[in-house]
């Protein structure tokens, strides 16, 4: 029974948490500051709505009116920020506090009331959502206004109203006012903590992936270089026949090509990780842009006696970064050659769909298992071997995905084990 209750409890908490995340917005769509503002707005709307009838019952008509103004203001700001996507105004938020807090101070027993509990909490909320360049100004402003309000009470105590009696009335006022700053602070701290934990987990995952990648590369750099060295030593052997020499030269060329391909991908990946990826998007001829990678692929396919079919529309224009697109297509074509057996077929063709141009690279090679297909673009490279034992680490597909996204396009894969694979690149189409 207790286990069932525990499961139901956690299910209920998970459901509430999911609804709450939907109300404040997803991290991919809203900044941390915006999500904090949405959380604060919802919390204040609920609390202030509760205090409207409470204050009327207690005879605090001005306080009730203040709560109504607060509810309307935050509902307006929340709607336009969360629903319309219009950035909230932290300036208005700060000014509202400078009006509501002093008014509430004088009508609610001054220094003997509960308003002083709200000053620091409201300021913390304001500092959380306002631009950092304004934070010092807001701190100074609130300190000055706080001091002025208390000085006025000290000089003119008759301005302060006492709507409740000391003892029970003061006790009820403090107890009912305390949840507002506590809930506000809990929301801010909770969101910051979750954001910190999320970013920490991402950094740790990236570091682990980079360490794993570098450990793979440290091994894979040595292997082809050692093979190249062995081939060079054997080629110096005068007893080699012409057939053996030609075979050795072919293996040497393949080992060199694999190493060059690996180094090229690594250099592009390293630069994008350390410097960020700068794109130079321009209007390009699709055929002219793809001529070089297709020519290289045709030579590689011929070495394995693979039939290479090209069907690229010579009239199509696209918006892309030429270097990035060439690297993506070159990687995909080299993968197709690697995993397609002798006598197989590789094709590259283009087609138009809506305002996009699609480049489809297909083969009838080994194919990819469903488990591997779901993770090939996720940045977790694994060593792979081609039909003639050509080795790779999977770094190319990770770069392909990243570079296509930088160009405003995307890449998808479809494959069946034993039947081949098809990779589709989608890139914005330019008007001719």
C-alpha positions as CSV (number, residue, x, y, z in Angstrom):
1,X,0.0,0.0,0.0
2,X,2.8,2.4,1.0
3,X,4.6,1.6,-2.3
4,X,1.5,2.4,-4.3
5,X,1.0,5.7,-2.5
6,X,4.7,6.6,-3.1
7,X,4.4,5.9,-6.8
8,X,1.2,7.9,-7.0
9,X,2.8,10.7,-5.1
10,X,5.8,10.9,-7.4
11,X,3.6,10.6,-10.5
12,X,1.5,13.5,-9.2
13,X,4.6,15.6,-8.5
14,X,6.0,14.8,-12.0
15,X,2.7,15.8,-13.5
16,X,2.6,19.1,-11.6
17,X,6.3,19.8,-12.5
18,X,5.5,19.1,-16.2
19,X,2.6,21.6,-16.1
20,X,4.7,24.2,-14.3
21,X,7.5,23.9,-16.9
22,X,4.9,24.4,-19.6
23,X,3.5,27.5,-17.9
24,X,7.0,29.1,-17.5
25,X,8.3,28.1,-20.9
26,X,10.8,25.6,-22.2
27,X,14.5,26.3,-21.8
28,X,15.0,26.1,-25.6
29,X,12.4,28.8,-26.2
30,X,13.0,31.3,-23.3
31,X,16.1,32.6,-21.6
32,X,16.6,31.9,-17.9
33,X,15.7,35.5,-17.0
34,X,12.4,35.1,-18.9
35,X,11.5,31.8,-17.2
36,X,12.3,33.4,-13.8
37,X,10.0,36.3,-14.7
38,X,7.2,33.9,-15.7
39,X,7.6,32.0,-12.5
40,X,7.6,35.2,-10.4
41,X,4.6,36.5,-12.3
42,X,2.5,33.4,-11.7
43,X,3.5,33.2,-8.0
44,X,2.7,36.9,-7.4
45,X,-0.6,36.7,-9.3
46,X,-1.8,33.8,-7.1
47,X,-0.6,35.4,-3.8
48,X,-1.9,38.9,-4.7
49,X,-5.2,37.5,-5.8
50,X,-5.5,35.8,-2.4
51,X,-4.8,39.1,-0.6
52,X,-7.5,41.1,-2.5
53,X,-10.4,39.5,-0.5
54,X,-8.2,39.2,2.7
55,X,-7.4,42.9,2.7
56,X,-11.0,43.8,2.1
57,X,-12.0,41.6,5.0
58,X,-9.4,43.2,7.2
59,X,-10.5,46.7,6.2
60,X,-7.4,47.5,4.2
61,X,-9.0,48.9,1.1
62,X,-5.9,50.6,-0.3
63,X,-3.9,47.4,0.2
64,X,-6.6,45.5,-1.6
65,X,-6.5,48.0,-4.5
66,X,-2.7,47.6,-4.6
67,X,-3.0,43.9,-4.9
68,X,-5.5,44.3,-7.7
69,X,-3.1,46.6,-9.6
70,X,-0.3,44.0,-9.0
71,X,-2.5,41.2,-10.4
72,X,-3.4,43.1,-13.5
73,X,0.1,44.3,-14.1
74,X,1.7,40.8,-13.9
75,X,-1.1,39.2,-15.9
76,X,-0.5,41.7,-18.6
77,X,3.3,41.2,-18.5
78,X,3.1,37.4,-18.3
79,X,0.7,37.2,-21.2
80,X,2.8,39.3,-23.6
81,X,6.1,37.6,-22.6
82,X,5.0,34.0,-22.4
83,X,2.3,33.9,-25.1
84,X,3.2,36.7,-27.5
85,X,7.0,36.4,-27.0
86,X,7.4,40.1,-26.4
87,X,10.2,40.8,-23.9
88,X,9.0,41.9,-20.5
89,X,9.9,45.4,-19.2
90,X,12.1,45.2,-16.1
91,X,12.0,49.0,-15.9
92,X,8.2,48.9,-15.4
93,X,8.7,46.1,-12.9
94,X,11.1,48.2,-10.9
95,X,9.0,51.3,-10.9
96,X,5.9,49.4,-9.8
97,X,7.9,48.3,-6.8
98,X,8.9,51.9,-6.0
99,X,5.2,52.9,-6.0
100,X,3.5,49.9,-4.3
101,X,6.0,49.3,-1.5
102,X,6.1,52.9,-0.1
103,X,2.3,53.2,-0.4
104,X,1.8,49.8,1.4
105,X,4.4,50.9,4.0
106,X,2.4,53.9,5.1
107,X,-1.0,52.3,5.1
108,X,0.2,49.1,6.8
109,X,1.8,50.3,10.1
110,X,5.1,51.5,8.7
111,X,8.1,50.0,10.4
112,X,5.8,48.0,12.7
113,X,4.1,46.3,9.7
114,X,5.3,43.7,7.3
115,X,6.3,45.8,4.3
116,X,10.0,45.7,5.3
117,X,9.9,41.9,4.6
118,X,9.1,42.6,1.0
119,X,11.7,45.3,0.1
120,X,14.7,43.0,-0.2
121,X,12.8,40.2,-1.8
122,X,11.3,42.4,-4.5
123,X,14.7,43.9,-5.1
124,X,16.3,40.4,-5.5
125,X,13.5,39.5,-8.1
126,X,14.2,42.8,-9.9
127,X,18.0,42.2,-10.0
128,X,17.3,38.7,-11.3
129,X,15.4,39.7,-14.4
130,X,16.9,43.1,-15.3
131,X,20.0,43.6,-17.5
132,X,23.2,43.4,-15.5
133,X,24.2,46.9,-16.5
134,X,21.3,48.3,-14.6
135,X,21.6,46.3,-11.4
136,X,23.8,48.8,-9.5
137,X,21.5,51.6,-10.4
138,X,18.5,49.7,-9.1
139,X,20.3,48.8,-5.8
140,X,21.2,52.4,-5.2
141,X,17.7,53.6,-6.1
142,X,15.9,51.1,-3.8
143,X,18.3,51.9,-0.9
144,X,17.7,55.6,-1.3
145,X,13.9,55.2,-1.5
146,X,13.9,52.8,1.4
147,X,15.8,55.3,3.5
148,X,13.6,58.3,2.5
149,X,10.4,56.3,3.3
150,X,11.7,55.5,6.8
151,X,13.0,59.0,7.3
152,X,9.5,60.4,6.4
153,X,7.9,58.1,9.0
154,X,10.5,59.2,11.6
155,X,9.8,62.9,10.9
156,X,6.0,62.6,10.4
157,X,4.7,59.6,12.3
158,X,1.1,60.8,11.9
159,X,1.3,59.8,8.2
160,X,1.4,56.1,9.1
161,X,-1.9,54.2,9.4
162,X,-2.4,51.3,11.8
163,X,-5.2,49.1,10.4
164,X,-4.7,46.4,13.0
165,X,-4.1,46.1,16.7
166,X,-0.8,45.1,18.2
167,X,-0.7,41.5,19.2
168,X,-3.0,39.3,17.3
169,X,-3.5,41.7,14.4
170,X,0.3,42.2,14.0
171,X,0.8,38.4,14.3
172,X,-1.7,37.7,11.5
173,X,-0.2,40.4,9.3
174,X,3.4,39.0,9.6
175,X,2.3,35.4,9.1
176,X,0.3,36.2,6.0
177,X,2.9,38.5,4.5
178,X,5.9,36.2,5.0
179,X,5.0,33.7,2.2
180,X,5.3,36.3,-0.5
181,X,9.1,36.9,-0.3
182,X,9.8,33.3,0.7
183,X,8.1,31.9,-2.4
184,X,9.7,34.5,-4.6
185,X,13.1,33.7,-3.3
186,X,12.5,30.0,-3.5
187,X,11.5,30.3,-7.2
188,X,14.6,32.3,-8.1
189,X,17.0,30.0,-6.2
190,X,15.3,26.9,-7.5
191,X,15.5,28.0,-11.1
192,X,19.1,29.1,-10.8
193,X,20.0,25.8,-9.2
194,X,18.3,23.7,-11.9
195,X,19.9,25.8,-14.6
196,X,23.3,25.4,-13.0
197,X,22.9,21.6,-12.6
198,X,21.7,21.4,-16.2
199,X,24.7,23.3,-17.5
200,X,27.1,21.4,-15.3
201,X,25.7,18.1,-16.6
202,X,26.1,19.4,-20.2
203,X,29.7,20.5,-19.6
204,X,30.6,17.2,-17.9
205,X,29.1,15.3,-20.8
206,X,31.0,17.4,-23.4
207,X,34.2,16.9,-21.5
208,X,33.7,13.2,-21.3
209,X,32.9,13.0,-25.0
210,X,36.0,15.1,-25.9
211,X,38.2,12.9,-23.7
212,X,36.8,9.8,-25.3
213,X,37.2,11.3,-28.8
214,X,40.8,12.3,-28.2
215,X,41.6,8.8,-26.8
216,X,40.2,7.3,-30.0
217,X,42.1,9.7,-32.2
218,X,45.4,9.2,-30.3
219,X,45.2,5.6,-31.3
220,X,43.8,6.1,-34.8
221,X,46.5,8.7,-35.7
222,X,49.3,6.2,-34.9
223,X,47.9,3.2,-36.8
224,X,47.8,4.6,-40.3
225,X,51.1,6.5,-39.9
226,X,52.7,3.2,-38.8
227,X,51.2,1.4,-41.8
228,X,52.4,4.1,-44.2
229,X,55.9,3.8,-42.7
230,X,55.8,0.0,-43.2
231,X,54.6,0.4,-46.8
232,X,57.4,2.8,-47.5
233,X,60.0,0.4,-46.1
234,X,58.6,-2.4,-48.2
235,X,58.6,-0.3,-51.4
236,X,62.4,0.1,-51.0
237,X,62.8,-3.7,-51.2
238,X,64.3,-4.4,-54.7
239,X,62.9,-8.0,-54.7
240,X,59.3,-6.7,-55.0
241,X,57.6,-7.7,-58.2
242,X,55.7,-5.1,-60.3
243,X,52.4,-6.6,-59.2
244,X,53.4,-6.6,-55.6
245,X,54.7,-3.0,-55.9
246,X,51.4,-1.8,-57.5
247,X,49.4,-3.5,-54.8
248,X,51.6,-1.9,-52.1
249,X,51.3,1.5,-53.7
250,X,47.5,1.2,-53.8
251,X,47.4,0.3,-50.1
252,X,49.8,3.2,-49.3
253,X,47.5,5.6,-51.2
254,X,44.4,4.3,-49.4
255,X,46.2,4.6,-46.0
256,X,47.3,8.2,-46.9
257,X,43.8,9.1,-48.0
258,X,42.2,7.8,-44.8
259,X,44.7,9.7,-42.7
260,X,44.2,12.9,-44.6
261,X,40.4,12.5,-44.3
262,X,40.7,12.0,-40.5
263,X,43.1,15.0,-40.1
264,X,40.8,17.2,-42.2
265,X,37.8,16.4,-40.1
266,X,39.7,16.8,-36.8
267,X,41.0,20.2,-37.9
268,X,37.5,21.4,-38.8
269,X,36.1,20.0,-35.6
270,X,38.9,21.5,-33.4
271,X,38.5,24.9,-34.9
272,X,34.7,24.9,-34.5
273,X,35.1,23.9,-30.8
274,X,37.8,26.5,-30.0
275,X,36.9,29.5,-32.1
276,X,33.2,28.9,-32.9
277,X,32.0,28.4,-36.5
278,X,31.9,31.4,-38.7
279,X,29.7,31.0,-41.8
280,X,29.9,32.9,-45.1
281,X,26.4,32.3,-46.6
282,X,26.1,33.4,-50.2
283,X,24.2,32.5,-53.4
284,X,25.9,29.6,-55.0
285,X,25.5,27.3,-58.0
286,X,24.7,23.9,-56.7
287,X,26.5,22.0,-59.4
288,X,29.7,24.1,-59.3
289,X,29.9,23.9,-55.5
290,X,29.6,20.1,-55.6
291,X,32.0,19.4,-58.6
292,X,35.1,19.0,-56.5
293,X,33.7,16.5,-53.8
294,X,31.9,14.6,-56.6
295,X,35.1,14.3,-58.6
296,X,37.1,13.0,-55.6
297,X,34.3,10.5,-54.9
298,X,34.3,9.3,-58.5
299,X,38.0,8.5,-58.3
300,X,37.6,6.7,-55.0
301,X,34.6,4.7,-56.3
302,X,36.5,3.7,-59.4
303,X,39.2,2.2,-57.3
304,X,36.6,-0.1,-55.7
305,X,34.8,-0.7,-59.0
306,X,31.7,1.0,-57.7
307,X,29.2,2.6,-60.1
308,X,28.9,6.3,-59.2
309,X,25.8,8.1,-60.6
310,X,25.5,11.9,-60.5
311,X,22.2,13.7,-61.2
312,X,22.7,17.3,-59.9
313,X,20.5,20.0,-61.5
314,X,22.9,22.5,-63.2
315,X,20.5,25.4,-63.0
316,X,19.7,25.3,-59.3
317,X,21.0,28.1,-57.0
318,X,21.3,27.7,-53.2
319,X,22.2,29.8,-50.1
320,X,25.1,28.1,-48.4
321,X,28.7,28.3,-47.2
322,X,30.7,26.7,-50.0
323,X,33.5,25.3,-47.8
324,X,31.0,23.8,-45.3
325,X,28.7,22.3,-47.8
326,X,31.6,20.8,-49.7
327,X,33.0,19.2,-46.5
328,X,29.6,17.8,-45.6
329,X,29.1,16.2,-49.1
330,X,32.7,15.0,-49.2
331,X,32.2,13.2,-45.9
332,X,29.0,11.6,-46.9
333,X,30.4,10.5,-50.3
334,X,33.5,9.0,-48.7
335,X,31.4,7.2,-46.2
336,X,29.3,5.8,-49.0
337,X,32.4,4.6,-50.8
338,X,33.7,3.1,-47.6
339,X,30.6,1.0,-46.8
340,X,29.7,0.0,-50.3
341,X,31.2,-3.3,-51.6
342,X,32.9,-3.8,-55.0
343,X,30.3,-3.7,-57.8
344,X,27.9,-1.6,-55.7
345,X,26.1,1.6,-56.6
346,X,26.4,5.1,-55.2
347,X,24.2,8.0,-56.3
348,X,24.0,11.7,-55.6
349,X,21.0,13.7,-56.9
350,X,19.2,16.9,-56.2
351,X,15.5,17.8,-55.9
352,X,13.4,20.8,-55.0
353,X,10.9,20.7,-52.2
354,X,9.0,24.0,-51.3
355,X,11.8,26.6,-50.7
356,X,14.5,24.1,-50.1
357,X,16.9,22.1,-52.2
358,X,17.6,18.5,-51.2
359,X,20.8,16.6,-51.9
360,X,20.3,12.9,-51.5
361,X,23.4,10.6,-51.3
362,X,22.4,6.9,-51.4
363,X,24.2,3.6,-51.6
364,X,23.4,-0.1,-51.6
365,X,26.1,-0.9,-49.0
366,X,26.1,-2.4,-45.6
367,X,23.5,-0.2,-44.1
368,X,23.1,0.9,-40.5
369,X,21.3,-0.9,-37.7
370,X,18.3,0.9,-36.0
371,X,20.3,1.3,-32.8
372,X,23.2,3.0,-34.5
373,X,21.0,5.1,-36.8
374,X,19.4,6.8,-33.8
375,X,22.8,8.0,-32.4
376,X,25.0,8.7,-35.5
377,X,24.6,12.4,-35.2
378,X,24.6,12.7,-31.4
379,X,28.3,13.5,-30.9
380,X,29.3,10.1,-29.6
381,X,31.7,8.9,-32.2
382,X,32.5,5.2,-32.4
383,X,35.2,3.4,-34.6
384,X,33.7,1.9,-37.7
385,X,35.1,-0.3,-40.5
386,X,34.3,-0.3,-44.2
387,X,34.0,-3.1,-46.6
388,X,37.7,-3.3,-47.1
389,X,38.6,-2.6,-43.5
390,X,38.8,1.2,-44.0
391,X,38.6,2.7,-40.5
392,X,36.9,5.8,-39.2
393,X,35.8,7.2,-35.9
394,X,32.4,8.7,-36.7
395,X,33.6,12.2,-36.3
396,X,32.5,13.2,-39.8
397,X,28.8,12.8,-39.3
398,X,28.9,14.9,-36.1
399,X,30.6,17.7,-38.1
400,X,28.1,17.3,-40.9
401,X,25.2,17.9,-38.6
402,X,26.8,20.9,-36.9
403,X,27.8,22.5,-40.2
404,X,24.4,22.0,-41.8
405,X,22.7,23.7,-38.8
406,X,25.1,26.6,-39.1
407,X,23.9,27.1,-42.7
408,X,20.2,27.1,-41.9
409,X,19.8,23.5,-43.1
410,X,19.7,20.0,-41.7
411,X,20.7,16.5,-42.4
412,X,18.7,13.2,-42.0
413,X,19.5,9.6,-42.5
414,X,17.5,6.5,-43.6
415,X,19.0,3.0,-43.7
416,X,18.3,-0.7,-43.5
417,X,20.9,-3.2,-42.6
418,X,22.1,-5.1,-45.7
419,X,20.2,-2.8,-48.1
420,X,22.1,0.5,-48.0
421,X,21.8,4.0,-46.7
422,X,20.4,7.4,-47.8
423,X,21.5,10.7,-46.4
424,X,19.5,13.8,-47.2
425,X,20.9,17.3,-46.9
426,X,18.4,20.1,-46.9
427,X,19.6,23.6,-47.7
428,X,17.7,26.9,-48.5
429,X,17.0,27.4,-52.2
430,X,17.9,30.7,-53.9
431,X,15.8,32.3,-56.5
432,X,17.4,32.1,-59.9
